[in-house]
Amino acid sequence: MSGDIEFELLESKPVGSDTVVFRLEDGALVKIRVDIDRAGVATNFKNPDGSPHYNITVSNKIIIIPPSKKYRLPKEHVQAQAKEGSREPYG
């Protein structure tokens, strides 16, 4: 397949924190965590300016913590979780 671009996998690690935290006007915290799932540099292709061509796949996780730091779950969800994977005395 001569039209394909081949990539060499690259390892990645965060420089500093992988999480950014924002405080909203109402006091809620928004935490956004970014992770690189896959990173590669092309071995048989360059950008028009001659620089390396990278292929990066990322994912993010967003967590919102309300000012009250409280949340609710339906009772059925709590009971189902306790029965499935727990050990005594909670299951």
N, C-alpha and C positions, 0 to 999 in steps of 0.2 A: 504494500500500500504506500506508494511513493508520495501521495498527497497528505499523509499523516504527519503531524508534528510529534516528535518524541521528546519526553521529559525525563530528567533525572530527579528522583525524589530528594527533597531536602528536609533535614531535621529542623524543627523550630522550637524556640523556647522564649518565653516572655522576657522583656527587658523592663524591669519594674513590675508593677501590678498588672494583672490581667482583668481587673475589675475597676470600673469607674462608678462612683456614687454621686448621685444628685439629690439635693433636698428640694422638694417642691414647696410652693408657697403655703400649702395647708399643713406642712410638717412631715408629709410622707417622704420616705426614702425610696429612690429608684436605683437599684444596683444592676449594672449591665456588665456581664462577663463575656469576653470575646476569646475564642479559641481558633487556632488554625487547624483544620482537619487534615488538609493535604497541601503541600507546597512543592512546586517543581520548577525547574529552569529548563527551557528548551535546549536540546543538544544539536538540533539540525535546523534551527530558525533563529533569526535575530530581528529586532525591531528595525523599522526603516532608518533610524538614526545610528544603528549599529550596536545599541545597548541590548543586554540580555532580555529575553522574553520570559516572564514568569506566569505561572498558572497557580492561583491561590484559591482554596476553598475554605470558607470560614463558617463558623456557627456562633450564635450568641444566645445567652440565657438572660432573661429579664426577670428580676425579682422586685416586687413592690411591697414595701413594709409600711402599713398605714400608721398614722400618728399614734393611734391607740395601742398598736402592736398586738391586736387581737384579730382572730379570724374564726370562721365557722365552717363546720363540715356536717353533712347529714349524718344522723346517728348510724344509718345503715353502713356508711363507709367506714366508720370507726370500728364497728362490730365485725365487719368483714375482714378488716386488716388484722384485728386481734386473733381471729380464728385461723387465718391462713398461715402465718409464719411465726407466730409467737410461741414461747414456751411458758411453762408455769411460772408465776402464779397468774399471769394475765390472760392466758388462752383458755 
